[in-house]
């Protein structure tokens, strides 16, 4: 592409070369001061927005001795004041991003708890004033029933499942929307269960209704079978239970079972689960026999 003399001269002028001259150094110092002042003004403006959010929600953004307590629609969130103030005082300390927030059941600050780490949905988050980040975070927690539907907020969904399980709760409606819109499963909070169609005419049911069970209890029904058959009492007994410690990962496994248990696919090679299903499905039992024979000859 042809570049005329004027365009070439403008391109040349955009390149800045440093100099030790007093004039150049004074100019750069003034620019530095202006940039710092601009950041202070942006912080002041963002602080005004943060205070507006707090003042508009006096019954839902509360303060105890050492924490900000936010009453969401699904749960209660407790944020240590020191973690907020230390970041604002010295943004170079303590790493980047927001720290995890203690999460308890709606209307409670004690009892069963988990933690959640939600980051604001900004691509240029590093360029935003600290109070803008806080304002966004507070608004997200106040409107947790809306933000829980965003694909990026898996930590919030996981926190709700850890807090309430599959039982009816303030989070049931939101979780039902998410589960049924992103998986083939049907969520039945009134029964503390999730049901999903598998392969080979099977249907699966996952429940956490038994308080004496650490994980999930799994049932199945074969084609034309009327009653559920319990196949796994406690999913925490899985060999690779850390792969299946939430209902969404179990739904993924079960929606492709028992087919996937017969195939040589690594992610479904949990031997404990295969052995339980093998008691009710001959093809899975044959796979286990073949695996044992192969190990014996290798």
C-alpha positions in Angstrom: 0.0 0.0 0.0 1.4 3.4 -1.0 2.1 5.8 1.9 2.4 9.5 1.0 4.9 11.9 2.6 2.3 13.3 5.1 1.2 9.9 6.4 4.8 8.7 6.6 5.7 11.8 8.7 2.7 11.2 11.1 3.8 7.6 11.6 7.3 8.9 12.4 6.0 11.4 14.9 4.1 8.6 16.8 7.3 7.0 17.8 8.6 8.4 21.1 12.3 8.4 21.9 13.5 8.8 25.5 15.8 11.6 26.5 17.8 12.7 29.5 17.0 16.3 28.9 15.4 18.3 31.7 12.6 19.3 29.4 11.7 15.7 28.5 12.0 14.5 32.1 9.7 17.3 33.3 7.1 16.4 30.6 7.1 12.7 31.6 6.8 13.6 35.3 3.7 15.8 34.5 2.2 12.9 32.5 2.8 10.5 35.4 1.2 12.9 37.9 -1.8 13.3 35.5 -2.2 9.5 35.2 -2.1 9.1 39.0 -4.6 11.9 39.4 -6.9 10.3 36.8 -6.8 7.0 38.6 -7.7 8.8 41.9 -10.6 10.5 40.2 -11.8 7.2 38.7 -11.6 5.6 42.1 -13.5 8.4 43.7 -16.3 8.1 41.1 -16.4 4.3 41.5 -16.6 4.7 45.3 -19.7 6.9 44.8 -21.3 4.2 42.8 -20.4 1.6 45.5 -21.9 3.8 48.2 -25.1 4.2 46.1 -25.4 0.4 45.9 -24.9 0.1 49.7 -27.3 2.9 50.5 -30.0 1.5 48.2 -29.9 -1.9 50.0 -29.7 -1.1 53.7 -31.6 -4.3 54.6 -29.5 -6.5 52.5 -25.9 -5.2 52.8 -25.1 -5.3 56.5 -22.0 -4.9 58.6 -20.9 -7.0 61.6 -17.7 -6.5 63.6 -15.3 -7.7 60.9 -17.4 -8.5 57.8 -19.7 -7.2 55.1 -22.8 -9.5 55.1 -24.8 -9.6 51.9 -28.2 -11.2 51.9 -28.6 -12.8 48.5 -31.8 -14.3 47.1 -30.3 -17.8 47.3 -27.8 -17.6 50.2 -25.9 -15.4 52.6 -22.4 -14.2 51.8 -19.9 -13.0 54.4 -16.9 -11.0 53.1 -14.1 -10.1 55.6 -13.6 -6.3 55.6 -9.8 -6.7 56.1 -9.5 -8.6 52.8 -11.3 -5.7 51.0 -9.4 -2.9 52.7 -6.0 -4.5 52.3 -6.5 -4.8 48.5 -7.6 -1.1 48.3 -4.8 0.1 50.4 -2.1 -1.9 48.6 -3.2 -3.5 45.3 0.3 -5.0 44.9 -0.1 -7.3 47.9 -2.0 -10.5 48.3 -2.2 -11.7 44.7 -4.9 -10.8 42.1 -8.6 -11.2 41.9 -11.2 -11.5 44.6 -10.8 -13.8 47.5 -13.3 -16.6 48.3 -16.4 -15.6 50.2 -18.0 -17.6 53.0 -21.4 -18.8 51.9 -24.2 -20.0 54.2 -27.8 -20.8 53.8 -30.2 -18.0 53.1 -30.9 -15.9 56.2 -28.1 -17.6 58.2 -24.6 -16.6 59.0 -23.7 -19.8 60.9 -24.4 -23.5 60.4 -23.5 -25.3 57.2 -21.2 -23.3 55.0 -19.1 -23.4 51.8 -17.1 -20.9 49.9 -17.6 -19.2 46.5 -15.2 -17.2 44.4 -17.0 -15.2 41.7 -15.1 -12.8 39.4 -16.9 -9.9 37.7 -17.7 -10.5 34.0 -15.3 -7.9 32.6 -12.6 -8.6 30.1 -10.7 -5.5 31.1 -11.1 -6.1 34.9 -7.4 -5.2 35.5 -8.1 -1.7 34.3 -11.1 -1.0 36.5 -10.9 0.9 39.8 -11.1 -1.3 42.9 -14.5 0.1 44.0 -15.9 -0.7 40.6 -15.0 -4.4 41.2 -16.5 -4.3 44.7 -19.7 -2.7 43.4 -20.0 -5.3 40.7 -19.4 -8.1 43.2 -21.9 -6.8 45.6 -24.5 -6.5 42.9 -23.8 -10.0 41.7 -24.3 -11.4 45.2 -27.5 -9.4 45.7 -28.8 -10.8 42.4 -27.3 -14.3 42.7 -30.5 -15.9 41.4 -29.9 -14.2 38.0 -26.1 -14.6 37.9 -26.3 -18.3 38.7 -27.6 -18.8 35.2 -24.4 -17.4 33.5 -22.3 -20.2 32.1 -19.1 -18.7 33.7 -20.5 -18.9 37.2 -20.0 -22.6 37.9 -18.5 -21.9 41.3 -21.8 -20.3 42.4 -23.8 -23.3 41.2 -21.5 -25.7 42.9 -21.8 -23.7 46.2 -25.6 -23.9 46.1 -25.4 -27.7 45.5 -23.0 -28.1 48.4 -25.2 -25.9 50.7 -28.6 -27.3 49.9 -28.0 -30.6 47.9 -31.0 -31.6 45.8 -33.6 -30.8 48.4 -36.1 -28.0 48.0 -34.4 -24.7 48.9 -34.2 -21.1 47.9 -31.9 -22.3 45.1 -34.1 -25.0 43.7 -35.8 -23.0 41.0 -32.6 -21.5 39.7 -30.8 -24.9 39.8 -33.8 -26.6 38.1 -33.6 -24.0 35.3 -29.8 -24.6 34.9 -29.8 -28.4 35.1 -32.7 -28.8 32.7 -31.5 -26.3 30.2 -27.9 -27.6 30.0 -28.4 -31.4 30.5 -31.0 -34.0 29.5 -31.9 -34.5 33.2 -35.1 -33.7 35.1 -34.6 -32.1 38.5 -37.2 -33.0 41.1 -36.3 -31.0 44.2 -39.6 -32.1 45.9 -38.1 -35.6 45.8 -34.4 -34.5 46.3 -33.6 -36.3 43.1 -32.4 -35.9 39.5 -33.5 -38.4 36.8 -31.9 -38.9 33.4 -32.4 -41.3 30.5 -29.4 -43.5 29.9 -28.6 -45.9 27.0 -30.1 -49.4 26.3 -33.5 -48.3 27.5 -32.2 -47.6 31.0 -33.3 -44.7 33.2 -31.2 -43.4 36.2 -32.1 -41.7 39.4 -29.7 -39.8 41.7 -30.7 -38.7 45.2 -29.1 -37.3 48.3 -32.1 -37.7 50.6 -30.3 -40.0 53.0 -28.5 -37.9 55.6 -26.3 -40.8 56.6 -24.8 -41.1 53.1 -21.8 -38.8 52.2 -22.3 -38.9 48.5 -25.3 -39.7 46.2 -27.5 -42.8 46.0 -28.0 -44.1 42.5 -31.0 -46.2 41.2 -31.9 -47.5 37.8 -34.9 -48.8 35.9 -34.5 -51.0 32.8 -36.9 -50.8 29.9 -40.4 -51.8 31.1 -39.3 -52.0 34.7 -41.7 -50.3 37.1 -39.8 -50.0 40.3 -36.4 -48.4 40.9 -33.4 -50.7 41.7 -30.7 -49.4 44.0 -27.3 -49.9 42.4 -25.0 -47.6 44.5 -25.7 -46.8 48.1 -23.1 -44.1 48.3 -21.2 -42.6 45.4 -18.4 -41.5 47.6 -17.4 -45.2 47.4 -16.4 -44.7 43.8 -12.8 -45.5 43.1 -12.5 -42.1 41.4 -15.1 -40.3 43.6 -13.4 -37.0 43.1 -14.6 -37.1 39.4 -18.2 -37.6 40.5 -18.5 -35.5 43.7 -21.3 -33.4 42.2 -24.6 -34.3 40.6 -23.8 -32.7 37.2 -20.8 -35.0 36.7 -22.9 -38.0 37.7 -25.6 -37.0 35.2 -23.0 -36.8 32.5 -21.8 -40.4 33.3 -25.3 -41.9 33.7 -26.7 -40.3 30.5 -24.2 -42.5 28.6 -24.5 -45.6 30.8 -24.6 -48.6 30.7 -23.1 -48.3 27.2 -20.0 -46.4 28.3 -19.3 -49.1 31.0 -19.0 -51.7 28.3 -16.7 -49.7 26.0 -13.0 -49.1 26.8 -13.4 -45.4 27.7 -11.1 -44.0 30.4 -13.4 -41.5 32.0 -16.0 -44.2 32.9 -13.5 -46.8 34.0 -14.4 -46.5 37.7 -14.2 -50.1 38.7 -16.5 -49.8 41.8 -19.4 -48.4 39.7 -18.8 -51.0 37.0 -18.9 -53.9 39.5 -22.2 -52.6 41.0 -23.8 -52.3 37.5 -22.3 -55.7 36.4 -24.6 -57.4 39.0 -27.6 -56.3 37.0 -26.2 -56.2 33.4 -24.3 -59.1 31.8 -22.4 -57.1 29.1 -20.7 -55.0 31.9 -19.9 -58.2 33.8 -18.3 -59.6 30.6 -16.1 -56.5 30.2 -14.9 -56.9 33.8 -14.1 -60.6 33.1 -12.2 -59.6 29.9 -10.2 -56.9 31.8 -9.3 -59.4 34.5 -8.2 -62.0 31.9 -6.0 -59.3 30.1 -4.4 -58.3 33.4 -3.6 -62.0 34.2 -1.8 -62.5 30.9 0.1 -59.2 30.8 
